Amino acid sequence: MSLDRREFLLSLAAGAPLAFTQTALRWRAGLATVDITPPLGVWMGGYAARKEPARGIAQPLHAKALAVADSGGRRAVIVTIDVLGLTEPAVGRIASVVRRRYGLPRERVLLCSSHTHSGPIIRDQLAVAYDLTPSQWDDIRASTRRIEEQVVEVAGRALASMQPARLRWAQGKAGFAANRRTAINPDGPVDHTVPVVAVERRDGSLAGLLFGYACHNTTLPASFVSYHGDYAGVAKAELERRHPGVTALFIQGCGADANPQPRGTIELVEQHGRELADAVDGALGGAAEITGPLRAAFTTVSLAYAPAPGADDWRRKLADSNVHVQRHAQMMLDVIARDGHTVAAEAAPLHVLRIGSLSLAALSGEVVVDYALAIKRKYGSGTWVAGYTDSVFGYVPSVRVLREGGYEGGDAMLYFGRPGPFADAVEATVLNGVDALMSSTATGTEA
């Protein structure tokens, strides 16, 4: 594109290289942060074994937004949120207000949960896991409404603050993620890559770091009852300490079957966070410039559940010694009484956001690592694959994990109030959906 005269003169005054300024003008970027830490006393999500609500604030929780626009004015916003996961109603409300208020269609709004287990419950997520009073659920709903409003607010502030920018892409490695299904499969895979997008201002200084990792944010145990972003929160804070004026944002990868190792203490969460920050910093020296248009596509695929038990089977489960099984059985009986059957399929959102030469494939739910490995094999190791985006409705196993069984293979779905594991078609359905979105964004015929 031709160089704007004002930008040219500004670049000379700032001493910026002409080549950099020409490139920078192809992008605009804006960053914003809001503290979403709820009041003390709100129950935290992620551990059924937790015995009490939040009693302190060990680290503030945040929602952070990166808004980008290409030279043609096409915009998108990525919001990262320190929560276990968003529910479908919460995502729907946020996306609807963002569209109405800022004119961004659904495919250009990506909501990414960090999956910290030391953040607040969102709405009724994992309700089977918790024995809470009506008043406690009221506190959770009030907290959720506030967070929804703050996510909309931070997206708007990022969009309003966009300035000429340069984007660069790199990948590092961090080694603390370990496959947690070793009792079932001792050779289970893991993804140690650390994808990074650096956002640079017109003068070449660093403004933002968007980075990811595929590992549960579960360094801190169930006995820890203070708000905290876990290793991802430490990494963000450490990067912002090292680079004053920078906004650091974390995207969770396909880490549903990975845990930090070792884990269990505040010292270890600091250790893992610093290691991740080191990986981000180490990758920056080899970062490549991102060029090209901004394209986005979105779809919702239907993930079929395996045939569920009938009402008599659920009634027998009411006598189970496990209180969570009892609650789940009663929930399924209530659904059958209301609808005549349990839910047969799950609506799973999928995004592909092409930021120039970088493709970000974003999958909903708790996605196991096989999906990231498969997508990167097909589209190249430079592809970024995220999980826990938009709604987090339960685990999304690959066929391998589904057939191996265990917690991620289907057992965990009772905590999400789902009837059981997915059918074998789950992996093909997700990957075919991603293929369609990759194709449409490659050709410019976005869905």
N, C-alpha and C positions, 0 to 999 in steps of 0.2 A: 504494500500500500504506500501511497505517497506520504511524506513526512509533514505533519502540520507545522507551520512556521513558528507558532508560539511554543510548541513542544521542542522544536529544534533549538530555539534560543534559550529555553529553560535548561535543556540538556547541556549546552555549552557553558552556561553560567554555573551549573553544578559540577562541571568537569566530567560528566558521564560520557563514555565512548559513544560515537554516533551509531555504531552497529547495535549496541545494546538498546539505545533509545528507539531505533526502528523496530526492533523486536518487541520491546516493552509495550509499544502502542497497539500491538495486536490483542492485548488482554487488558481487562480492568478487573480489579479484585477488591473486595472489602471484607473486613474481619470484625467480629464483635463477640463479646462475652457477657454472660449474666450469671450471677450466683443463684442457684436453684435450691440451696440447702433448706430442707423443710424445718419447721419447729421441732424441738426435742419432743420425744414421746410418740412420734410416728413410727410404726412398725417397718422394719427394713426387709427387703425381699431377697429370696434366694436360698435360704437355709430353713428347711422344715424343722431342724433341731434347735433353732433359736428360741430362747425362753423369755425374752423381754424386748421392748422397743428401744429406739435410739436414746442413749443417755448422754451423749456428748458429740462434739464435732472435732474429730481428729484431723480432718482435712475438708475444706469446703467443697461442695459439689457444684458443677457448672454445666451450662449449655453454651456451646460456642458455635459460631456460624462462619463459614467461608462462602462468600458470594463471588461468582466469576461471570464475566461477559466477554464474548469474542468481538472481533472487529465489526461484525455484522449486527451487534446489539443483542445477540441471543444470550439469555441469562440462565443461571441455575444457582441453587443454594444448597449447601451441605451443612446440616446441623448435627453436631455430636453432643450426646447427652449422657451424663453420669447417672444412669439408672440401669436396672436389670434388663428391662425391655419395655417397649410401648405395646399397648393393646390396640386392636383394630379400631375400636371407637375413638381412642385418643388420637391415633394417626389420622383418622377421617376428619375429626374436628380441626386439627392443626392444618391439614392440607386445604380444607375448605376455606378457612380464614385467610391463609396465605394467598390463595387464588383470588379471593374477593378483595383483599386489602392491597396486594402488591402485584396482581396480574400474572402470577406464575402458575402455569398448569401443573398437573400432578406429576408428570414425568420429570419436571425440573426442580422438584423438592425431594431431597433425600434425607431421611431421618435415621441417625445411627446411634444405637445404644451401646454403651461401653460394656455392659453386663457386669458392672460391679455388684458384689453381693453385700455391699455396705451402703446401699442407697435405698430410697423409699420404695415401697410397693406402689405400683401403678394400677389404679382402679381395683378390679377384683382378680388380678392376675395371681395364679397359684393359690386360689382361695382354699382349696382342699388342704393345703399344707399348714394353715394357720387356724388356731382356735381363738378368734378375736371377738370382742364385744361389739354390739352395734355402734357404740360411741367410737371405738377404735376404727371401724370401717368408715365412719363419717369423717374422721381425721384424715384417713387415706384419700377419700374422695376429694376433700378440700385441698389437700396437698397436690393431688393430680391436676385439679382445675388450675391451680396456680402455676404449675409447671407447664401445662399446655399454653397458657397465656404468655409465659416467659419465652417459650420456644418461638412462638409467633413474633414476639417483640425482638428477639435477638436476630432472627432472620431478616426482619425489616431494617434493623440498624446496619447489618452487614451490606444489604442491598443499597442502602442510602449512602454508604461510605466508600463505594467503589472508586478507585483511582487507577491510573495507568500502572501496569505491573508486568513483571516477567515471571513465568512459571517454569520450574525445573523439576525433573523426575529422577529418582534414584532408588536403589534398594540396598539395604544392609542385612545383617543377620544377628539374631539374639538366640542364645541356646537354652534358656530356662524352661521353655515349654516342653512337656513330655506327654506322650500318649497315655491316657489314664485307664485304658481298657486292657492292661497287660495281663490281668488274670484270665481274660477271654482270648486275647491275641497278643502274645508278647512281642510280636513284630509289627504292631500297629504303627501307621505312618504319623508324621508330624510335619508341620510347615514352620520353619524357623525364619522365613524371610520377613524383612521389615520394609514395607513400601513407604516411600516418602515423597511428598510434593512440597517444594520450597516456593514460597511466594516472596518475590523481591520487589521493592519499591523502585521508583524511577531512578533514584540515585544509586541503586545497586545494593542497598542495605536490606537485611532480612526483615520481613514483616510477619510471616506466618510459616508454620510447619504443620502439615497434615500428614499423619503417619499411622501405621497400623501394625497389628500383630495378632496371630491366631492362637489365643490361649484364654481359658477362663480367667476372669478377674476374681480369683478365689485364694489368694495368698493368705488373707486374713480369715480366721475360723469363725464358726457360728457363735462362739462365746464373745467375739468382739462386737460391742454394741455402741459404737460411735460411727457417725457418718465418715466415709472415706472412699476415695476413688480407686483404691487398691493399686497394683503396680502401674496401671495406666495413668492414674492420677499423679503418682510420684513422678513418672516420666514427663508428663506435661509440665508439672511445677519445676522440675529440674531443668528442662529445656528453656523455660521462660526465665529462670534464674541465670542461666548461662548466657542467654541472648536477651538482654533488656529491651523491652518494647516489642517483643515477638509474642504472637498468640499461637499456642500449640494445641492442636486438635487431634484426638485419637479415634480411629475407626477399628472396631473389633473385626477380626477375620473369621474364618471358618474353624473356630476353636472349640466346638461343642464336645469333642472327645480329647481335649488337652487341658492339663492343669499345670500351674507353676510348680517346679520342683527345684529345691525343697520349698515347703510352705508351712505356715502356721504362726508366724510371729511378725511383729511390726518391723523388726530388723530385716527380715527376709523381704518384706514388701518394698522397703527402701533399696535393698540390694538389687532386686529385679527391676525396679523402676530406673535406677541409675544405669543398669546394663542396657535397658531399652533406649534410654537417652543417648548412651554412648554409640549404639548402633545407628541411631538417626544422625548424629553428628558425623560419625565415620563415613556415612554414605554420601554426605553432601559434596565432598571433593570430586566425586565422579558423576555428579548430577548432569543430566542432559536436558537441553532446552525443549520445552513443549510447544509445538506449533500446530496450526490447523484450526478448523472450526469446532465449535461446541455443539454437540448433538446429544439428544437424550431420548430414551424410549422407556416405556413402562407397560407392564401387563400384569394380570393376575391369573395364575394357573390354579387348576383344581386338583388337589392331592387327595386321592381316594384312600379311605381307611379300609383296613382289612375287616371282614365281617365281624360285627360286634356280638357279644353275648345277648341273650334274650332277657326278658324281665325276670324270669325265674332264677336265672343265673345271678343276676344282680341282687335279688332278694337273699340268696344264700350268702353273698358276700357281706351282708349286713351283720352277720355273726362272726366275721373275721376278727382275729385278735389285734390286728393293726387298725388303729383309729383312722388313719388316712384312707385305707381301703374301705372302711365303713362309710366315711363321708363321700368318697367317690361313688360308691354304689348308690347311695341315697340321691346324689346329684343326677346320676344316670336314670334312676327311677322317676325322678321329677321331670326330666326331659321327656321320657317315654310317656308319662301321664299327660304332658302338655302337647307334644307333637306326634305321638304315636310311635316314635322310633328315635334312636340316637342319631347324631349327625353322621352323614355318610362321606363327607369330603371337607377339606379345608381350603379356603381361598388364600393362596400364598402370593403376595406381591413380589415382583421381580423388576429390577431397574438395570439399565445399562446407561452409564454416563460417559460419553467420549469427550474428554477434555483435550482437544487436539489429537496428538499422537498417543495419548494415554487412554486406555479403556478400563473403566471401573465397573465390574459386574457386581451388583449388590443383591444379595439373597435375604429373604425374610426367614424368621425362625432361628432355632439353635442348630446351625448347620455343621455337619462333621467335615473333617479335613479332606475327605475323598473328593468333594465337589470342587474345592479350590485346585487340587492337583489335576483333576480332569480338565477343568476349564483352561488352566495354564498350559497343559500339554497341547491342547487344541489351538489356542490362540496366542501362545508364546509366553515365555516366562515374565515378560514385561507387563502382562495383564495383572491388574489388581483385583482380587476377589474378596468381597466383604460378606460377612454374615451379620445377623442381629439387626438388620435394617428394616425400617418400617415396623410391622407388627411381629412380636415374638410370641407365637401361639403354642410352641412346643418344639421338641427335637425333630430335625429333618435328617434321618439316617440315609446313608447310601444303601444299596442292595446288600453289600458286604456286611455292614453293621446291622442291618435289619435281620439278616439270616443268622448272624452270630448271636443276636439277642442282647440281653442285659439292659442296663439303665438307658443308654442312648438309643438302643434298638427298639424300645417301646415301653419299658417299665415306667419310665418317668412321665409318660403321658397322663397318668392318673392325676398327678399334681396340677396339670393344666386343665383338668376337667374334660379331657377328650376320651373317647370310648376305648382306645387301644392303639396299637401300632398302625402305621400306614401300610398300604398294599405294596406289592413288589414294584409297581409301576412308578413309585415316587421318584426315583433317581432319573429315569428317562423323561418324566414329565418336567422336572426342573431343568435338566440340561437342554431339552428341546426348546423350552421357553427362553432360556438364555441365548441359544443359537438364533432364534428368530429376532431377538432384540439386537444382537450383535450384527446380524445381517442388515437390519433396517437402519441402524446408525452408521454402518459402513457405507451405505448407498445414499444416505440422506433422506430416506423415506421413513422417518421416525414414526413409531406407533403413537 
